[in-house]
Amino acid sequence: MDPDAAWSGLLAALESGDRDRVLETAAALAGWIDRGGFPPHTTGVVTDPEWNHRIARYACEVAIDMAFRKA
């Protein structure tokens, strides 16, 4: 998996309101992170990997919750 591409895809899906893509991308990225995969860069600034891990994992949870609320 390319977590940076997944992160960009998740943000694009959230922006467009594509609920199915949000669910698919967030679940895939969260699973990747949970299995020990490296996190995406969540900002344009190089940051600590732990920062990226926590931000990305939390964002996936929030994205999934938002998608289910719109169902």
All heavy atoms as TSV, in Angstrom:
chain	resi	resn	atom	element	x	y	z
A	1	MET	N	N	0.845	-1.186	0.000
A	1	MET	CA	C	0.000	0.000	0.000
A	1	MET	C	C	0.881	1.237	0.000
A	1	MET	O	O	1.912	1.272	0.659
A	1	MET	CB	C	-0.910	0.019	1.225
A	1	MET	CG	C	-1.537	1.382	1.446
A	1	MET	SD	S	-2.626	1.536	2.842
A	1	MET	CE	C	-4.123	0.999	2.087
A	2	ASP	N	N	0.412	2.245	-0.689
A	2	ASP	CA	C	1.040	3.567	-0.644
A	2	ASP	C	C	0.189	4.416	0.300
A	2	ASP	O	O	-0.860	4.925	-0.097
A	2	ASP	CB	C	1.089	4.172	-2.036
A	2	ASP	CG	C	1.690	5.560	-2.069
A	2	ASP	OD1	O	1.860	6.185	-0.985
A	2	ASP	OD2	O	1.973	6.045	-3.173
A	3	PRO	N	N	0.601	4.557	1.556
A	3	PRO	CA	C	-0.232	5.270	2.514
A	3	PRO	C	C	-0.417	6.748	2.163
A	3	PRO	O	O	-1.458	7.320	2.483
A	3	PRO	CB	C	0.479	5.088	3.847
A	3	PRO	CG	C	1.867	4.696	3.511
A	3	PRO	CD	C	1.813	4.024	2.185
A	4	ASP	N	N	0.567	7.355	1.484
A	4	ASP	CA	C	0.403	8.752	1.091
A	4	ASP	C	C	-0.700	8.895	0.039
A	4	ASP	O	O	-1.512	9.817	0.096
A	4	ASP	CB	C	1.717	9.342	0.578
A	4	ASP	CG	C	2.729	9.535	1.691
A	4	ASP	OD1	O	2.323	9.933	2.810
A	4	ASP	OD2	O	3.921	9.283	1.451
A	5	ALA	N	N	-0.748	7.953	-0.896
A	5	ALA	CA	C	-1.814	7.964	-1.903
A	5	ALA	C	C	-3.169	7.688	-1.250
A	5	ALA	O	O	-4.177	8.306	-1.607
A	5	ALA	CB	C	-1.528	6.939	-2.994
A	6	ALA	N	N	-3.186	6.769	-0.292
A	6	ALA	CA	C	-4.435	6.473	0.419
A	6	ALA	C	C	-4.913	7.696	1.195
A	6	ALA	O	O	-6.111	8.008	1.204
A	6	ALA	CB	C	-4.249	5.275	1.348
A	7	TRP	N	N	-3.991	8.398	1.832
A	7	TRP	CA	C	-4.342	9.601	2.589
A	7	TRP	C	C	-4.944	10.655	1.660
A	7	TRP	O	O	-5.986	11.231	1.960
A	7	TRP	CB	C	-3.103	10.133	3.301
A	7	TRP	CG	C	-3.313	11.369	4.093
A	7	TRP	CD1	C	-2.899	12.626	3.773
A	7	TRP	CD2	C	-4.000	11.488	5.346
A	7	TRP	NE1	N	-3.280	13.518	4.751
A	7	TRP	CE2	C	-3.955	12.841	5.727
A	7	TRP	CE3	C	-4.642	10.592	6.177
A	7	TRP	CZ2	C	-4.524	13.310	6.899
A	7	TRP	CZ3	C	-5.207	11.056	7.343
A	7	TRP	CH2	C	-5.152	12.393	7.705
A	8	SER	N	N	-4.286	10.876	0.528
A	8	SER	CA	C	-4.803	11.843	-0.448
A	8	SER	C	C	-6.174	11.410	-0.967
A	8	SER	O	O	-7.077	12.236	-1.125
A	8	SER	CB	C	-3.837	11.983	-1.625
A	8	SER	OG	O	-2.626	12.543	-1.202
A	9	GLY	N	N	-6.323	10.115	-1.217
A	9	GLY	CA	C	-7.608	9.596	-1.675
A	9	GLY	C	C	-8.702	9.753	-0.639
A	9	GLY	O	O	-9.850	10.059	-0.966
A	10	LEU	N	N	-8.347	9.557	0.621
A	10	LEU	CA	C	-9.320	9.720	1.700
A	10	LEU	C	C	-9.773	11.171	1.785
A	10	LEU	O	O	-10.968	11.455	1.886
A	10	LEU	CB	C	-8.728	9.262	3.032
A	10	LEU	CG	C	-9.600	9.449	4.264
A	10	LEU	CD1	C	-10.931	8.716	4.121
A	10	LEU	CD2	C	-8.858	8.996	5.513
A	11	LEU	N	N	-8.830	12.091	1.726
A	11	LEU	CA	C	-9.186	13.509	1.778
A	11	LEU	C	C	-10.062	13.913	0.593
A	11	LEU	O	O	-11.032	14.648	0.752
A	11	LEU	CB	C	-7.929	14.370	1.842
A	11	LEU	CG	C	-7.047	14.186	3.086
A	11	LEU	CD1	C	-5.816	15.068	2.987
A	11	LEU	CD2	C	-7.817	14.439	4.362
A	12	ALA	N	N	-9.743	13.400	-0.585
A	12	ALA	CA	C	-10.544	13.701	-1.775
A	12	ALA	C	C	-11.954	13.121	-1.652
A	12	ALA	O	O	-12.938	13.767	-2.027
A	12	ALA	CB	C	-9.853	13.163	-3.023
A	13	ALA	N	N	-12.049	11.917	-1.123
A	13	ALA	CA	C	-13.360	11.291	-0.939
A	13	ALA	C	C	-14.201	12.059	0.069
A	13	ALA	O	O	-15.410	12.233	-0.117
A	13	ALA	CB	C	-13.194	9.834	-0.503
A	14	LEU	N	N	-13.562	12.525	1.132
A	14	LEU	CA	C	-14.285	13.331	2.120
A	14	LEU	C	C	-14.776	14.634	1.492
A	14	LEU	O	O	-15.911	15.039	1.710
A	14	LEU	CB	C	-13.384	13.639	3.317
A	14	LEU	CG	C	-13.160	12.497	4.291
A	14	LEU	CD1	C	-11.975	12.802	5.204
A	14	LEU	CD2	C	-14.412	12.221	5.097
A	15	GLU	N	N	-13.923	15.256	0.714
A	15	GLU	CA	C	-14.286	16.521	0.082
A	15	GLU	C	C	-15.427	16.357	-0.909
A	15	GLU	O	O	-16.331	17.187	-0.976
A	15	GLU	CB	C	-13.070	17.118	-0.623
A	15	GLU	CG	C	-13.332	18.490	-1.196
A	15	GLU	CD	C	-12.083	19.115	-1.798
A	15	GLU	OE1	O	-10.993	18.523	-1.713
A	15	GLU	OE2	O	-12.222	20.208	-2.360
A	16	SER	N	N	-15.421	15.263	-1.650
A	16	SER	CA	C	-16.457	15.046	-2.662
A	16	SER	C	C	-17.733	14.435	-2.087
A	16	SER	O	O	-18.755	14.390	-2.769
A	16	SER	CB	C	-15.930	14.147	-3.783
A	16	SER	OG	O	-15.754	12.815	-3.314
A	17	GLY	N	N	-17.646	13.937	-0.848
A	17	GLY	CA	C	-18.825	13.312	-0.245
A	17	GLY	C	C	-19.082	11.893	-0.735
A	17	GLY	O	O	-20.190	11.382	-0.604
A	18	ASP	N	N	-18.057	11.249	-1.265
A	18	ASP	CA	C	-18.180	9.875	-1.766
A	18	ASP	C	C	-18.104	8.895	-0.594
A	18	ASP	O	O	-17.042	8.410	-0.227
A	18	ASP	CB	C	-17.081	9.604	-2.787
A	18	ASP	CG	C	-17.195	8.249	-3.454
A	18	ASP	OD1	O	-17.885	7.357	-2.919
A	18	ASP	OD2	O	-16.565	8.077	-4.517
A	19	ARG	N	N	-19.250	8.624	-0.002
A	19	ARG	CA	C	-19.339	7.813	1.208
A	19	ARG	C	C	-18.676	6.448	1.051
A	19	ARG	O	O	-17.927	6.010	1.916
A	19	ARG	CB	C	-20.809	7.643	1.590
A	19	ARG	CG	C	-21.027	6.785	2.803
A	19	ARG	CD	C	-22.523	6.555	3.051
A	19	ARG	NE	N	-22.733	5.628	4.114
A	19	ARG	CZ	C	-22.766	4.302	3.966
A	19	ARG	NH1	N	-22.613	3.772	2.780
A	19	ARG	NH2	N	-22.952	3.521	5.005
A	20	ASP	N	N	-18.940	5.763	-0.042
A	20	ASP	CA	C	-18.379	4.428	-0.240
A	20	ASP	C	C	-16.854	4.472	-0.319
A	20	ASP	O	O	-16.168	3.616	0.249
A	20	ASP	CB	C	-18.947	3.776	-1.503
A	20	ASP	CG	C	-20.420	3.437	-1.365
A	20	ASP	OD1	O	-20.901	3.271	-0.228
A	20	ASP	OD2	O	-21.101	3.345	-2.403
A	21	ARG	N	N	-16.340	5.465	-1.012
A	21	ARG	CA	C	-14.889	5.598	-1.125
A	21	ARG	C	C	-14.263	5.989	0.217
A	21	ARG	O	O	-13.170	5.527	0.547
A	21	ARG	CB	C	-14.529	6.622	-2.201
A	21	ARG	CG	C	-13.107	6.492	-2.663
A	21	ARG	CD	C	-12.900	7.209	-3.989
A	21	ARG	NE	N	-11.728	8.059	-3.838
A	21	ARG	CZ	C	-11.595	9.273	-4.290
A	21	ARG	NH1	N	-12.564	9.838	-4.966
A	21	ARG	NH2	N	-10.488	9.950	-4.105
A	22	VAL	N	N	-14.952	6.814	0.981
A	22	VAL	CA	C	-14.465	7.160	2.328
A	22	VAL	C	C	-14.341	5.893	3.164
A	22	VAL	O	O	-13.295	5.642	3.782
A	22	VAL	CB	C	-15.404	8.171	3.034
A	22	VAL	CG1	C	-15.079	8.279	4.521
A	22	VAL	CG2	C	-15.322	9.536	2.374
A	23	LEU	N	N	-15.397	5.092	3.187
A	23	LEU	CA	C	-15.381	3.871	3.988
A	23	LEU	C	C	-14.281	2.918	3.538
A	23	LEU	O	O	-13.534	2.379	4.365
A	23	LEU	CB	C	-16.737	3.173	3.922
A	23	LEU	CG	C	-17.879	3.893	4.626
A	23	LEU	CD1	C	-19.209	3.228	4.299
A	23	LEU	CD2	C	-17.638	3.918	6.122
A	24	GLU	N	N	-14.178	2.709	2.240
A	24	GLU	CA	C	-13.184	1.784	1.708
A	24	GLU	C	C	-11.755	2.263	2.000
A	24	GLU	O	O	-10.918	1.495	2.480
A	24	GLU	CB	C	-13.381	1.641	0.202
A	24	GLU	CG	C	-12.386	0.731	-0.471
A	24	GLU	CD	C	-12.581	0.660	-1.974
A	24	GLU	OE1	O	-13.700	0.890	-2.454
A	24	GLU	OE2	O	-11.589	0.382	-2.663
A	25	THR	N	N	-11.497	3.517	1.726
A	25	THR	CA	C	-10.146	4.045	1.889
A	25	THR	C	C	-9.750	4.147	3.358
A	25	THR	O	O	-8.640	3.778	3.736
A	25	THR	CB	C	-10.025	5.425	1.212
A	25	THR	OG1	O	-10.479	5.315	-0.137
A	25	THR	CG2	C	-8.596	5.919	1.217
A	26	ALA	N	N	-10.661	4.636	4.195
A	26	ALA	CA	C	-10.357	4.756	5.623
A	26	ALA	C	C	-10.115	3.385	6.248
A	26	ALA	O	O	-9.186	3.219	7.050
A	26	ALA	CB	C	-11.485	5.487	6.349
A	27	ALA	N	N	-10.930	2.407	5.895
A	27	ALA	CA	C	-10.752	1.059	6.446
A	27	ALA	C	C	-9.427	0.458	5.988
A	27	ALA	O	O	-8.712	-0.168	6.789
A	27	ALA	CB	C	-11.918	0.167	6.038
A	28	ALA	N	N	-9.085	0.644	4.730
A	28	ALA	CA	C	-7.832	0.096	4.204
A	28	ALA	C	C	-6.629	0.765	4.870
A	28	ALA	O	O	-5.673	0.084	5.268
A	28	ALA	CB	C	-7.771	0.262	2.692
A	29	LEU	N	N	-6.665	2.076	4.989
A	29	LEU	CA	C	-5.542	2.790	5.597
A	29	LEU	C	C	-5.420	2.457	7.084
A	29	LEU	O	O	-4.317	2.213	7.579
A	29	LEU	CB	C	-5.691	4.298	5.389
A	29	LEU	CG	C	-4.563	5.177	5.917
A	29	LEU	CD1	C	-3.211	4.753	5.353
A	29	LEU	CD2	C	-4.846	6.642	5.605
A	30	ALA	N	N	-6.531	2.421	7.793
A	30	ALA	CA	C	-6.498	2.058	9.218
A	30	ALA	C	C	-5.956	0.645	9.397
A	30	ALA	O	O	-5.142	0.396	10.296
A	30	ALA	CB	C	-7.884	2.190	9.829
A	31	GLY	N	N	-6.395	-0.272	8.559
A	31	GLY	CA	C	-5.904	-1.651	8.638
A	31	GLY	C	C	-4.409	-1.734	8.391
A	31	GLY	O	O	-3.689	-2.465	9.079
A	32	TRP	N	N	-3.950	-0.979	7.400
A	32	TRP	CA	C	-2.523	-0.928	7.088
A	32	TRP	C	C	-1.728	-0.454	8.311
A	32	TRP	O	O	-0.735	-1.056	8.696
A	32	TRP	CB	C	-2.311	0.008	5.900
A	32	TRP	CG	C	-0.898	0.423	5.648
A	32	TRP	CD1	C	-0.315	1.590	6.054
A	32	TRP	CD2	C	0.113	-0.300	4.944
A	32	TRP	NE1	N	0.991	1.638	5.636
A	32	TRP	CE2	C	1.279	0.479	4.950
A	32	TRP	CE3	C	0.136	-1.529	4.311
A	32	TRP	CZ2	C	2.454	0.080	4.345
A	32	TRP	CZ3	C	1.320	-1.935	3.704
A	32	TRP	CH2	C	2.449	-1.133	3.725
A	33	ILE	N	N	-2.195	0.629	8.910
A	33	ILE	CA	C	-1.513	1.191	10.079
A	33	ILE	C	C	-1.560	0.201	11.250
A	33	ILE	O	O	-0.562	-0.020	11.926
A	33	ILE	CB	C	-2.130	2.549	10.469
A	33	ILE	CG1	C	-1.823	3.596	9.382
A	33	ILE	CG2	C	-1.629	3.012	11.832
A	33	ILE	CD1	C	-2.609	4.882	9.526
A	34	ASP	N	N	-2.718	-0.417	11.473
A	34	ASP	CA	C	-2.874	-1.359	12.585
A	34	ASP	C	C	-1.986	-2.590	12.435
A	34	ASP	O	O	-1.594	-3.201	13.432
A	34	ASP	CB	C	-4.334	-1.796	12.714
A	34	ASP	CG	C	-5.244	-0.685	13.201
A	34	ASP	OD1	O	-4.732	0.371	13.658
A	34	ASP	OD2	O	-6.479	-0.854	13.090
A	35	ARG	N	N	-1.678	-2.951	11.193
A	35	ARG	CA	C	-0.808	-4.108	10.953
A	35	ARG	C	C	0.671	-3.724	10.982
A	35	ARG	O	O	1.530	-4.544	10.662
A	35	ARG	CB	C	-1.155	-4.767	9.618
A	35	ARG	CG	C	-2.495	-5.457	9.609
A	35	ARG	CD	C	-2.731	-6.251	8.327
A	35	ARG	NE	N	-2.641	-5.446	7.122
A	35	ARG	CZ	C	-3.610	-4.695	6.607
A	35	ARG	NH1	N	-4.788	-4.650	7.212
A	35	ARG	NH2	N	-3.432	-4.015	5.494
A	36	GLY	N	N	0.959	-2.481	11.359
A	36	GLY	CA	C	2.348	-2.059	11.491
A	36	GLY	C	C	2.911	-1.337	10.282
A	36	GLY	O	O	4.110	-1.053	10.244
A	37	GLY	N	N	2.060	-1.045	9.303
A	37	GLY	CA	C	2.526	-0.303	8.144
A	37	GLY	C	C	2.858	1.131	8.517
A	37	GLY	O	O	2.320	1.674	9.481
A	38	PHE	N	N	3.759	1.724	7.765
A	38	PHE	CA	C	4.141	3.097	8.081
A	38	PHE	C	C	3.010	4.046	7.709
A	38	PHE	O	O	2.261	3.804	6.762
A	38	PHE	CB	C	5.457	3.476	7.394
A	38	PHE	CG	C	5.434	3.366	5.901
A	38	PHE	CD1	C	5.101	4.452	5.109
A	38	PHE	CD2	C	5.752	2.170	5.272
A	38	PHE	CE1	C	5.087	4.362	3.728
A	38	PHE	CE2	C	5.735	2.059	3.894
A	38	PHE	CZ	C	5.406	3.160	3.121
A	39	PRO	N	N	2.859	5.126	8.463
A	39	PRO	CA	C	1.749	6.049	8.239
A	39	PRO	C	C	2.044	7.010	7.087
A	39	PRO	O	O	3.200	7.202	6.705
A	39	PRO	CB	C	1.666	6.816	9.558
A	39	PRO	CG	C	3.074	6.837	10.050
A	39	PRO	CD	C	3.658	5.508	9.636
A	40	PRO	N	N	1.002	7.637	6.562
A	40	PRO	CA	C	1.209	8.663	5.540
A	40	PRO	C	C	1.748	9.937	6.175
A	40	PRO	O	O	1.664	10.128	7.386
A	40	PRO	CB	C	-0.201	8.893	4.994
A	40	PRO	CG	C	-1.085	8.616	6.156
A	40	PRO	CD	C	-0.425	7.476	6.882
A	41	HIS	N	N	2.277	10.803	5.346
A	41	HIS	CA	C	2.636	12.149	5.807
A	41	HIS	C	C	1.325	12.936	5.834
A	41	HIS	O	O	0.700	13.119	4.795
A	41	HIS	CB	C	3.660	12.786	4.869
A	41	HIS	CG	C	4.958	12.084	4.893
A	41	HIS	ND1	N	5.307	11.139	3.954
A	41	HIS	CD2	C	5.981	12.163	5.764
A	41	HIS	CE1	C	6.501	10.677	4.242
A	41	HIS	NE2	N	6.941	11.265	5.336
A	42	THR	N	N	0.922	13.345	7.003
A	42	THR	CA	C	-0.389	13.976	7.154
A	42	THR	C	C	-0.370	15.479	6.958
A	42	THR	O	O	-1.421	16.101	6.893
A	42	THR	CB	C	-0.983	13.654	8.541
A	42	THR	OG1	O	-0.078	14.093	9.550
A	42	THR	CG2	C	-1.236	12.155	8.679
A	43	THR	N	N	0.819	16.049	6.894
A	43	THR	CA	C	0.941	17.487	6.656
A	43	THR	C	C	2.013	17.706	5.604
A	43	THR	O	O	2.748	16.780	5.242
A	43	THR	CB	C	1.349	18.249	7.927
A	43	THR	OG1	O	2.664	17.853	8.305
A	43	THR	CG2	C	0.376	18.010	9.066
A	44	GLY	N	N	2.127	18.908	5.116
A	44	GLY	CA	C	3.153	19.225	4.144
A	44	GLY	C	C	4.532	19.370	4.760
A	44	GLY	O	O	5.519	19.536	4.068
A	45	VAL	N	N	4.595	19.292	6.064
A	45	VAL	CA	C	5.847	19.437	6.792
A	45	VAL	C	C	6.287	18.050	7.258
A	45	VAL	O	O	5.476	17.247	7.684
A	45	VAL	CB	C	5.643	20.362	8.021
A	45	VAL	CG1	C	6.915	20.501	8.827
A	45	VAL	CG2	C	5.105	21.707	7.594
A	46	VAL	N	N	7.561	17.773	7.174
A	46	VAL	CA	C	8.052	16.497	7.692
A	46	VAL	C	C	7.849	16.493	9.194
A	46	VAL	O	O	8.261	17.417	9.891
A	46	VAL	CB	C	9.547	16.298	7.352
A	46	VAL	CG1	C	10.071	15.017	7.982
A	46	VAL	CG2	C	9.739	16.288	5.849
A	47	THR	N	N	7.167	15.495	9.675
A	47	THR	CA	C	6.861	15.416	11.102
A	47	THR	C	C	7.288	14.070	11.658
A	47	THR	O	O	7.631	13.152	10.924
A	47	THR	CB	C	5.356	15.617	11.360
A	47	THR	OG1	O	4.632	14.641	10.610
A	47	THR	CG2	C	4.897	17.001	10.968
A	48	ASP	N	N	7.219	13.954	12.925
A	48	ASP	CA	C	7.546	12.720	13.619
A	48	ASP	C	C	6.611	11.605	13.175
A	48	ASP	O	O	5.403	11.823	13.047
A	48	ASP	CB	C	7.404	12.980	15.126
A	48	ASP	CG	C	7.791	11.773	15.929
A	48	ASP	OD1	O	8.965	11.656	16.269
A	48	ASP	OD2	O	6.891	10.948	16.205
A	49	PRO	N	N	7.119	10.398	12.943
A	49	PRO	CA	C	6.260	9.284	12.533
A	49	PRO	C	C	5.107	9.005	13.509
A	49	PRO	O	O	4.019	8.626	13.098
A	49	PRO	CB	C	7.210	8.093	12.454
A	49	PRO	CG	C	8.554	8.691	12.232
A	49	PRO	CD	C	8.528	10.008	12.953
A	50	GLU	N	N	5.361	9.185	14.802
A	50	GLU	CA	C	4.289	8.959	15.783
A	50	GLU	C	C	3.154	9.958	15.583
A	50	GLU	O	O	1.974	9.614	15.710
A	50	GLU	CB	C	4.844	9.050	17.210
A	50	GLU	CG	C	3.816	8.754	18.282
A	50	GLU	CD	C	3.296	7.327	18.272
A	50	GLU	OE1	O	3.960	6.423	17.734
A	50	GLU	OE2	O	2.204	7.106	18.818
A	51	TRP	N	N	3.500	11.199	15.266
A	51	TRP	CA	C	2.490	12.220	14.968
A	51	TRP	C	C	1.639	11.759	13.789
A	51	TRP	O	O	0.411	11.767	13.848
A	51	TRP	CB	C	3.176	13.549	14.660
A	51	TRP	CG	C	2.255	14.586	14.110
A	51	TRP	CD1	C	1.999	14.830	12.796
A	51	TRP	CD2	C	1.445	15.503	14.845
A	51	TRP	NE1	N	1.092	15.854	12.662
A	51	TRP	CE2	C	0.738	16.283	13.911
A	51	TRP	CE3	C	1.259	15.745	16.198
A	51	TRP	CZ2	C	-0.147	17.288	14.285
A	51	TRP	CZ3	C	0.376	16.749	16.564
A	51	TRP	CH2	C	-0.304	17.501	15.626
A	52	ASN	N	N	2.300	11.381	12.697
A	52	ASN	CA	C	1.576	10.942	11.502
A	52	ASN	C	C	0.706	9.720	11.799
A	52	ASN	O	O	-0.424	9.627	11.324
A	52	ASN	CB	C	2.554	10.643	10.369
A	52	ASN	CG	C	3.150	11.890	9.789
A	52	ASN	OD1	O	2.462	12.885	9.580
A	52	ASN	ND2	N	4.439	11.862	9.525
A	53	HIS	N	N	1.244	8.792	12.574
A	53	HIS	CA	C	0.484	7.592	12.930
A	53	HIS	C	C	-0.797	7.955	13.666
A	53	HIS	O	O	-1.894	7.519	13.301
A	53	HIS	CB	C	1.364	6.682	13.799
A	53	HIS	CG	C	0.679	5.454	14.272
A	53	HIS	ND1	N	-0.079	5.430	15.418
A	53	HIS	CD2	C	0.616	4.212	13.755
A	53	HIS	CE1	C	-0.574	4.214	15.590
A	53	HIS	NE2	N	-0.164	3.460	14.585
A	54	ARG	N	N	-0.669	8.772	14.684
A	54	ARG	CA	C	-1.844	9.122	15.500
A	54	ARG	C	C	-2.859	9.951	14.719
A	54	ARG	O	O	-4.068	9.721	14.820
A	54	ARG	CB	C	-1.421	9.855	16.759
A	54	ARG	CG	C	-0.725	8.945	17.739
A	54	ARG	CD	C	-0.312	9.700	18.970
A	54	ARG	NE	N	0.459	8.858	19.846
A	54	ARG	CZ	C	0.227	8.772	21.141
A	54	ARG	NH1	N	-0.733	9.459	21.708
A	54	ARG	NH2	N	0.991	7.998	21.888
A	55	ILE	N	N	-2.382	10.923	13.954
A	55	ILE	CA	C	-3.289	11.768	13.175
A	55	ILE	C	C	-4.017	10.931	12.127
A	55	ILE	O	O	-5.247	11.014	11.983
A	55	ILE	CB	C	-2.525	12.934	12.510
A	55	ILE	CG1	C	-1.978	13.886	13.565
A	55	ILE	CG2	C	-3.391	13.656	11.488
A	55	ILE	CD1	C	-3.019	14.583	14.409
A	56	ALA	N	N	-3.293	10.122	11.387
A	56	ALA	CA	C	-3.915	9.313	10.331
A	56	ALA	C	C	-4.907	8.311	10.910
A	56	ALA	O	O	-6.019	8.154	10.391
A	56	ALA	CB	C	-2.839	8.588	9.521
A	57	ARG	N	N	-4.536	7.639	11.990
A	57	ARG	CA	C	-5.424	6.620	12.569
A	57	ARG	C	C	-6.704	7.252	13.102
A	57	ARG	O	O	-7.797	6.743	12.877
A	57	ARG	CB	C	-4.678	5.859	13.683
A	57	ARG	CG	C	-5.435	4.648	14.190
A	57	ARG	CD	C	-5.646	3.645	13.063
A	57	ARG	NE	N	-6.434	2.517	13.451
A	57	ARG	CZ	C	-7.769	2.463	13.465
A	57	ARG	NH1	N	-8.482	3.514	13.104
A	57	ARG	NH2	N	-8.391	1.375	13.827
A	58	TYR	N	N	-6.557	8.377	13.779
A	58	TYR	CA	C	-7.735	9.069	14.304
A	58	TYR	C	C	-8.607	9.596	13.158
A	58	TYR	O	O	-9.834	9.480	13.202
A	58	TYR	CB	C	-7.318	10.211	15.230
A	58	TYR	CG	C	-8.499	10.945	15.815
A	58	TYR	CD1	C	-9.304	10.334	16.773
A	58	TYR	CD2	C	-8.833	12.217	15.383
A	58	TYR	CE1	C	-10.407	10.995	17.301
A	58	TYR	CE2	C	-9.933	12.884	15.909
A	58	TYR	CZ	C	-10.710	12.269	16.857
A	58	TYR	OH	O	-11.809	12.918	17.368
A	59	ALA	N	N	-7.988	10.143	12.133
A	59	ALA	CA	C	-8.743	10.660	10.994
A	59	ALA	C	C	-9.537	9.551	10.312
A	59	ALA	O	O	-10.674	9.774	9.872
A	59	ALA	CB	C	-7.802	11.329	9.997
A	60	CYS	N	N	-8.978	8.364	10.238
A	60	CYS	CA	C	-9.717	7.236	9.654
A	60	CYS	C	C	-10.962	6.922	10.483
A	60	CYS	O	O	-12.043	6.690	9.927
A	60	CYS	CB	C	-8.817	6.007	9.558
A	60	CYS	SG	S	-7.549	6.116	8.284
A	61	GLU	N	N	-10.818	6.911	11.789
A	61	GLU	CA	C	-11.971	6.656	12.663
A	61	GLU	C	C	-13.054	7.713	12.468
A	61	GLU	O	O	-14.243	7.382	12.353
A	61	GLU	CB	C	-11.541	6.646	14.127
A	61	GLU	CG	C	-10.696	5.467	14.523
A	61	GLU	CD	C	-10.235	5.560	15.969
A	61	GLU	OE1	O	-10.951	6.156	16.788
A	61	GLU	OE2	O	-9.147	5.029	16.263
A	62	VAL	N	N	-12.649	8.962	12.438
A	62	VAL	CA	C	-13.611	10.053	12.271
A	62	VAL	C	C	-14.272	9.974	10.897
A	62	VAL	O	O	-15.487	10.151	10.768
A	62	VAL	CB	C	-12.934	11.427	12.478
A	62	VAL	CG1	C	-13.869	12.566	12.111
A	62	VAL	CG2	C	-12.466	11.560	13.918
A	63	ALA	N	N	-13.506	9.684	9.864
A	63	ALA	CA	C	-14.058	9.590	8.508
A	63	ALA	C	C	-15.106	8.485	8.422
A	63	ALA	O	O	-16.168	8.665	7.816
A	63	ALA	CB	C	-12.934	9.346	7.501
A	64	ILE	N	N	-14.819	7.344	9.030
A	64	ILE	CA	C	-15.782	6.233	9.020
A	64	ILE	C	C	-17.047	6.631	9.773
A	64	ILE	O	O	-18.163	6.398	9.298
A	64	ILE	CB	C	-15.126	4.951	9.597
A	64	ILE	CG1	C	-14.074	4.435	8.615
A	64	ILE	CG2	C	-16.197	3.904	9.896
A	64	ILE	CD1	C	-13.176	3.350	9.191
A	65	ASP	N	N	-16.902	7.255	10.921
A	65	ASP	CA	C	-18.067	7.721	11.688
A	65	ASP	C	C	-18.890	8.719	10.876
A	65	ASP	O	O	-20.122	8.640	10.853
A	65	ASP	CB	C	-17.636	8.367	13.005
A	65	ASP	CG	C	-17.154	7.373	14.040
A	65	ASP	OD1	O	-17.402	6.168	13.872
A	65	ASP	OD2	O	-16.514	7.814	15.008
A	66	MET	N	N	-18.228	9.652	10.212
A	66	MET	CA	C	-18.943	10.644	9.407
A	66	MET	C	C	-19.691	9.975	8.260
A	66	MET	O	O	-20.841	10.346	7.973
A	66	MET	CB	C	-17.937	11.664	8.837
A	66	MET	CG	C	-17.376	12.599	9.886
A	66	MET	SD	S	-16.009	13.615	9.272
A	66	MET	CE	C	-16.750	14.447	7.882
A	67	ALA	N	N	-19.071	9.000	7.624
A	67	ALA	CA	C	-19.720	8.321	6.503
A	67	ALA	C	C	-20.961	7.576	6.966
A	67	ALA	O	O	-21.984	7.576	6.276
A	67	ALA	CB	C	-18.737	7.362	5.837
A	68	PHE	N	N	-20.903	6.933	8.123
A	68	PHE	CA	C	-22.062	6.212	8.631
A	68	PHE	C	C	-23.183	7.155	9.058
A	68	PHE	O	O	-24.357	6.822	8.941
A	68	PHE	CB	C	-21.685	5.272	9.766
A	68	PHE	CG	C	-21.162	3.955	9.287
A	68	PHE	CD1	C	-19.852	3.589	9.533
A	68	PHE	CD2	C	-21.962	3.095	8.552
A	68	PHE	CE1	C	-19.365	2.382	9.077
A	68	PHE	CE2	C	-21.485	1.886	8.089
A	68	PHE	CZ	C	-20.177	1.532	8.350
A	69	ARG	N	N	-22.840	8.340	9.545
A	69	ARG	CA	C	-23.871	9.304	9.926
A	69	ARG	C	C	-24.638	9.799	8.712
A	69	ARG	O	O	-25.797	10.163	8.822
A	69	ARG	CB	C	-23.253	10.491	10.652
A	69	ARG	CG	C	-23.016	10.256	12.107
A	69	ARG	CD	C	-22.607	11.513	12.767
A	69	ARG	NE	N	-21.341	11.916	12.137
A	69	ARG	CZ	C	-20.417	12.644	12.711
A	69	ARG	NH1	N	-20.613	13.100	13.904
A	69	ARG	NH2	N	-19.304	12.943	12.101
A	70	LYS	N	N	-23.999	9.857	7.560
A	70	LYS	CA	C	-24.643	10.345	6.346
A	70	LYS	C	C	-25.431	9.258	5.637
A	70	LYS	O	O	-26.096	9.543	4.653
A	70	LYS	CB	C	-23.600	10.938	5.397
A	70	LYS	CG	C	-22.979	12.208	5.945
A	70	LYS	CD	C	-22.018	12.803	4.973
A	70	LYS	CE	C	-21.435	14.079	5.554
A	70	LYS	NZ	N	-20.600	14.780	4.611
A	71	ALA	N	N	-25.348	8.040	6.130
A	71	ALA	CA	C	-26.039	6.916	5.464
A	71	ALA	C	C	-27.541	7.013	5.621
A	71	ALA	O	O	-28.094	7.591	6.470
A	71	ALA	CB	C	-25.536	5.600	6.043
